[in-house]
Amino acid sequence: MNKPDDTELERYLAGEHPLSTQYRKTANEQPPAELDNAIRQQAHDAAPARQRRWLRPLAAAAVFILGVGMVFELQHHPAVQPAATSATANPAGRTDFKALQDNPEPVRARKQPQPMSAPSRSVSPQLESLAMPDVRRPAATRKPAQPAPGAQIDHIQQLLEAGKHDAAIKALEQLLKTHPGYPLPDALAHLAESEQLSAESE
Amino acid sequence: MPYGMASTFANPASEVNADTTAEQAIPAPHQATDEALMQRYAGGDAHAFDILYARHRGPLYRYLLRGCGDTDLAGELFQDVWTRLIRSRGRYRVKAKFTTWLFRIAHNRLVDHYRRKRPTGEMPADLPAPEGDQPEIHAGHREAADRLINAIAALPFEQREAIALKEERGLSLAEIAQVTNVGRETVKSRLRYALAKLREALPDE
């Protein structure tokens, strides 16, 4: 039996083999046009560029409108109180801006930056709640106990069988992050590879 | 760095600057690298996909056709590979050459297909050669051309695949090894044996 030699292989790898010449003349199969159209359409449907270009200015406009609305609401909302001092206390409980102008001290005090975690005693509870909506620590959130890797793999495979590809990808990504060295079945390893999933964070 | 945003590339030929818009920094589409086009597509530029697709559709299709030996199946696998690429565009990172990544997806898809058919996980040693009565494959081929295609189709899967990757995309030994997840020496061995068999089948080549 003749054993192929490396001379021929090196010639082949360098593109100087007659086989390559013949192959280039020969291999001209192409995918059908309807397949081309279907794939291109799928790619275009998945990447609506124009919509994305509108998103940012739309988002900026929405934030601006919300901000203006909040300022307007704060100025006219009856629950907003100035600094609670005897000079500005209004028995009706409404913000007395004229009183604030006449007695600037509480205004200056109010304008001083307040640490989020240590509200000033001069700030009314209503204003405190508006200014620091998240001041209360949320109830201690307990991380849900992670199921075992084997159970996660079963779950991912069930998602794939149910056609829930995106959910399966997210679950697989989570598994790789929590158990980076866990051996995966071949199909999931291939999927992770094709989706460029890794245990590394961005 | 979030996917889809303009970014500097490892390949300096792309000349992308993170501080400029994609339209200003990236060269004309026909000059852009595959990696640059894929990132543009990930950012929402569907036209970038069209260019990528035009560049790789033929070689990828023929690679799958050589791998499975069936036109209809090659079409299914072909569409599946592009679907996976489209779905994972948001996660695309320039970690490896685009071609290597694309054909790795295709290789995995071929392997998955055969493993579903053969639960033992063994790849078929041989696949039926493309039949002479499939005009869409052999239209315009001369007799010598038919012999070459048939000879390649008669190779074992691993050898056939190595030849197809070399011929269709000009991949190097290292790149073929990366796509097929084997060592470089294994790829050399497969190509050696493939060349010997093809030479025997085509003595006048």
Boltz contact constraints between the chains, C-beta under 6 A:
constraints:
  - contact:
      token1: [A, 4]
      token2: [B, 192]
      max_distance: 6.0
  - contact:
      token1: [A, 4]
      token2: [B, 195]
      max_distance: 6.0
  - contact:
      token1: [A, 4]
      token2: [B, 196]
      max_distance: 6.0
  - contact:
      token1: [A, 8]
      token2: [B, 195]
      max_distance: 6.0
  - contact:
      token1: [A, 9]
      token2: [B, 191]
      max_distance: 6.0
  - contact:
      token1: [A, 9]
      token2: [B, 192]
      max_distance: 6.0
  - contact:
      token1: [A, 12]
      token2: [B, 195]
      max_distance: 6.0
  - contact:
      token1: [A, 18]
      token2: [B, 205]
      max_distance: 6.0
  - contact:
      token1: [A, 19]
      token2: [B, 198]
      max_distance: 6.0
  - contact:
      token1: [A, 19]
      token2: [B, 205]
      max_distance: 6.0
  - contact:
      token1: [A, 22]
      token2: [B, 148]
      max_distance: 6.0
  - contact:
      token1: [A, 23]
      token2: [B, 167]
      max_distance: 6.0
  - contact:
      token1: [A, 26]
      token2: [B, 145]
      max_distance: 6.0
  - contact:
      token1: [A, 26]
      token2: [B, 148]
      max_distance: 6.0
  - contact:
      token1: [A, 27]
      token2: [B, 62]
      max_distance: 6.0
  - contact:
      token1: [A, 29]
      token2: [B, 62]
      max_distance: 6.0
  - contact:
      token1: [A, 29]
      token2: [B, 65]
      max_distance: 6.0
  - contact:
      token1: [A, 29]
      token2: [B, 137]
      max_distance: 6.0
  - contact:
      token1: [A, 30]
      token2: [B, 58]
      max_distance: 6.0
  - contact:
      token1: [A, 31]
      token2: [B, 57]
      max_distance: 6.0
  - contact:
      token1: [A, 31]
      token2: [B, 61]
      max_distance: 6.0
  - contact:
      token1: [A, 31]
      token2: [B, 78]
      max_distance: 6.0
  - contact:
      token1: [A, 35]
      token2: [B, 75]
      max_distance: 6.0
  - contact:
      token1: [A, 39]
      token2: [B, 82]
      max_distance: 6.0
  - contact:
      token1: [A, 43]
      token2: [B, 49]
      max_distance: 6.0
  - contact:
      token1: [A, 43]
      token2: [B, 86]
      max_distance: 6.0
  - contact:
      token1: [A, 44]
      token2: [B, 46]
      max_distance: 6.0
  - contact:
      token1: [A, 46]
      token2: [B, 86]
      max_distance: 6.0
  - contact:
      token1: [A, 47]
      token2: [B, 44]
      max_distance: 6.0
  - contact:
      token1: [A, 47]
      token2: [B, 46]
      max_distance: 6.0
  - contact:
      token1: [A, 49]
      token2: [B, 44]
      max_distance: 6.0
  - contact:
      token1: [A, 49]
      token2: [B, 45]
      max_distance: 6.0
  - contact:
      token1: [A, 52]
      token2: [B, 44]
      max_distance: 6.0
  - contact:
      token1: [A, 190]
      token2: [B, 108]
      max_distance: 6.0
  - contact:
      token1: [A, 194]
      token2: [B, 84]
      max_distance: 6.0
  - contact:
      token1: [A, 194]
      token2: [B, 105]
      max_distance: 6.0
  - contact:
      token1: [A, 195]
      token2: [B, 88]
      max_distance: 6.0
  - contact:
      token1: [A, 195]
      token2: [B, 91]
      max_distance: 6.0
  - contact:
      token1: [A, 196]
      token2: [B, 88]
      max_distance: 6.0
  - contact:
      token1: [A, 196]
      token2: [B, 91]
      max_distance: 6.0
